[in-house]
Amino acid sequence: THRRRWYLPVTLIAGLVLLPLSVLLLSWQSIDLQIWSHLLDTQMGRLLGNTATLVVGVGLGVSLLGVSLAWLTSLCEFPGRRWLDWALMLPFAIPAYVLAFVFVGLLDFAGPVQSALREAFGPMRLPRVRSTGGVITVLVLVFYPYVYLLARTAFLAQGKGLMEAARVLGLSPWQAFWRVALPMARPAIGAGIALALMETLADFGAVAVFNFDTFTTAIYKTWYGFFSLFSAAQLASLLLLAVMLVLYGERRARGANHSASERPRGQALYRLQGGKALLASGWCLLVFACAFVIPLLQLLVWFWQRGRHDLDERY
């Protein structure tokens, strides 16, 4: 009886969720062959290639940053670990398109970084920031906290006994990470990567700033360029299919594994010293600076230079 009381509200919520999805599927009742022929002949190959490149690059990037930072802050002791532990989640506060705008403004040919380098070292040109590598870097810096947060929780939940057992068996910290901690945290890491990839597939603002065409920009251009809402909805349904494949792949990769549920540790296991401690602190600080500190400072500088003059009676 208690469960039956929830059937109606749960069914209504499910219906509201499925309503826009059903609209996307129903859009296939009317197909504009001329628009689709144009897309297939001129755009589709590039869109698929760009989207696949973005997914692979962001997936690898968030895995590297999220897992490495989670391992360091949850199992190791080094200078700054206590505040970096929570500070590395702050990039969640910056939208992807804002970080993209800041990076383009800083690193473009006419930006302050390249201008200062030309004044100091003469004529030179850095690699183009408006590139595939640029958009991947920005999305990785924005979305790595998904993997970091879930991997950190999984590493902490593994408890002290597992790592001590690995050390008793003669495994080094690096071997214990690869053979014990990482396999047990794989479900959480996979879930974080799946979230990051779904955000990547749905992102419009950041890729638009970089003028990097993906399925999301194609949906917008089909709607407002060809004035075809049905064709845009059909493209969106293909994007939905890609998201479903990401979720299916994550569940297949996870299989029957579940995150460990030991009693959480109260303190770090490995106390880093000397060069290792400096490297750990430097790596965490570098990511934190690129993903949060530098963008925040640049926004404050722009506000002080220009934005404060706009805060007049119009607001």
N, C-alpha and C positions, 0 to 999 in steps of 0.2 A: 504494500500500500504506500509506504514511504517513497519507493522508487517511482510509482505511477504518478505521483504528484508532479514529478519533474519532467514527465514525457511531453506535456504540452509546451512549457517554456523552452525546453531543449529543441523540440521540433520547430518552433517559431524562429529560434536563433539560427538553426541549421538552414531554414528556408531563406532567411535574410542573407546568409553567407552565399548560398547557392544561386540566389537571384541574379547577381551580375555575371556569374559564371555561365548561367543558362542563356543570358542575353548574348554572350560571346559565341556560344555554340549555335544559337538560332541565327546568327548573322550569316551562316553558310547557306541559308536558303536562297540568297541572292548573291551571285558572283559576277563581278564586273571583269569580264575576260580581258578587256583592253588594258585595264590597270594592272592586272596580274601578269599579263604578257610583258608589259613594260618592266615591272619589278623583276620578273624572272630573267629577262634579257639583260638588264642594266644594273640591277641593285642586289639581287638576292645572294649571289655568290660572295660579294664583298661584305654584306651584312652578316651572313653566316660565319665567314672567316673572322671578321672583327669580334663578333660575339664570342666565338669559340676561343679566340686568343685571349680575350678579356677574362673569360671564366677560368681558363687554365692558369693564366698569370696571377690572378687574384687568389685562386685556390692555393697555389704554391706559396705565394707571399704571406697570406694570413696564417698558413700552417707554420711557416718558419718563424714569423714574429710571435704569433700567439703561443705556440708550444714552448719556444725557447724562453720567453719572458715568464710564462707560467711556471716552468721548471725552476728558474732562478729564484723567483720571489716566493715560491712555496716550499722549496727544499733546501735552499742555500742561504747562508748568512754572509752579507757583504755590506759595505758602507752605503747607506741610503735605502736599504731594502724595506724598512718599515713604512716609509712614506711613499716609495715607489710602488709598493704593493697595491695601494688604492689609486695613486695618481695615474697609473697606466690605463685606468678605465676612463679618464677624463676626455679622451678623443671622441667618446660617444656624444659629447655636448656640441661638437662642431659638425654641421651638415656637410655632406660630401661636396655639394656645389660651392659652398663657402671655402672649403679647403682648396678646391680646384681653382677658384678665382684668386686666392691668395698666392698659390704656387705660380700661376701664370703671371701675376703681377710682379712677383719677386724675381723669377728666373727667366722671363722673356728677354728678348734682345735689348729692348729699351728699359728693362727693369733695373732696380738699384744694384743687384748683384753683378750682372754683366757690365753695367756702366762703371762700377767701382774697379772691376778687374781690368777693363780697358784703360782706365786712367793710371792704374798701377803698373801694368805689364805691357801696355801697348795694344795694337789691334789683335783681337782674338775673339773667338766665338765658341761658346759652350754648345753641347748637343741641344737640339730643339726640345723645349719643354712641351710644346704641343705635338706630342707623338704618342705612339702606343705605349712606350715605356713610361711616359709621364702620367697618362691616365691610370695605368695599372698601379703605379707608385701611390698616387693619391687615394685610390680606392682601397689599397692594402692598408694604408695608414688610418683610414676611417673605419674599416670593418674588422681589423685584427682583434679589437676587444671582444667580439663574439667568441672567437676561439680562446683568447686569453682567459676570459671569465670562466668558461665551462671547463677548460683544461686545468686551470688553477684549482677549481673546486674538486675536480676528480683526483688531482695529485694530493690535495690535502686529505681527501676522504680515504686514501689508501692506507693511512695509519702508519705507525712507526714500526710495527712488527715486520711488515713485508720488506722494507728497505734494510732493516737490521738483519733479517734472514739472508737477503742477497749479499750483504757484506760478510756475514759468517761463511757463506759458501765461496768466498774469495772473489766476488765480483767488484770491480772498481765502480765508482759513482757513474761513470759513462756507460759501463756495461749494464749496471742496474737500471739505468734509464732506458736503454734500448730493449732489454730483455724482460724487464718486470714492469716498470712504471708506465712506459708508453703503450704496450699492448693492453694493459688494464684500463687505461684512460681513453682508448680508441673510440668507444661509443660517444663519449662527451666531445672529443675532438671532432669526430665526424658530424655531430649535430651542429657544432659551431661553424664548421666549414660550410655545411649546407645552408645555414642562415646567412652567412656572408655571401655565398653565391647567389642566393635568391635576391638579396639586396642589390647585388651587382647586375643581375638580369633586369631588375626593375628600375635601376637608376636612370634618370634622364638629365638632371641638372649638371652633373660633373662631366658626362660625356659630351653634352652640348657645349660647355665651356671650352673643351678641348677640340671641338668640331670633329669628334670621333663618332662616326655613324654606327649605330647598333640597331637592334630590333626596336628599342624604345623610341629612338629618334625617327626611325622609319614609320612607326605608328603615328607620331605627331605630324610628320611631313605628308603622309598619305591622307590624313584627316584635313589638314589645313592647306596642303598643296594641291591635292587632287579633289578636295571637297567630297570625299567618299568616306562616310562614317562606317559603312558596312565593311569596306576593305580594311580600314584601320582596326575594326573589331576582329576581323579574321586574322590579321597579323597578331593582335593581342592574344587570341586563342592559341596560336602557335607558340607564343612566349609562355603562356600558361602550361602548355604541353612540356616545354623545356624545364619549367619549375617542377612539374610532377616527376619528370625523369630524374632530376637532381634528388628529390625526396626518396624516390624508389631506389636509386643507387646508394644513398646513405643508409637506408634500412637494410638493403642487401649486404652492404659492406659490414654493417654492425652485426647482422645475424642474430644469434641468441645471446651474445655477450651483453653484460650489464656492468655498469660502473661499480667499482669496489665500494664496500660499505663498512669498512673497519672504523674503529673509533678514531676520529681525527687527531692529528698530532698537535701538540701545543707549541712546538718550536721547530726551527729549521734543523735539518739533519747534518748538513755539510757546512762547515765554517771555512769559507774561502779566505785565503791570505795572499799578500804580495801581489804579484802580477795578475793572478786569477781574479782576485777581488776587484782590482782596478778594471779589468776587462769586463767583468759582470756589471759593475756600476756604469762604466762607459757605454756599454751596449744599451742598457735600460734608459740611461739619460739621453742617448742619441735618439732613440725612438720617441721618447716623451717630448723631446725638444722639437723634432720634426713634425710630430702629429698634433701637438697642442701649444707649446710655449711660443715657438716662432710665429705660427698663424695668429695667435692671440695678440702678441706684441705688434704685429704688422697691422691688424685691424685697429688697434688702439692708436697707432701712428697715423693711419689714414683718417680716423675719426678726428684726431686733434688737428691735422692739417686742413681737412676739408669739411668733414661732417659736422663739426660743432658750429660752423657758420650757417648751416641749414636749419638748426634748431631755433627757429624764430616763431612768430605768431601763427604761421601756417600750421604748426603742430598743436 
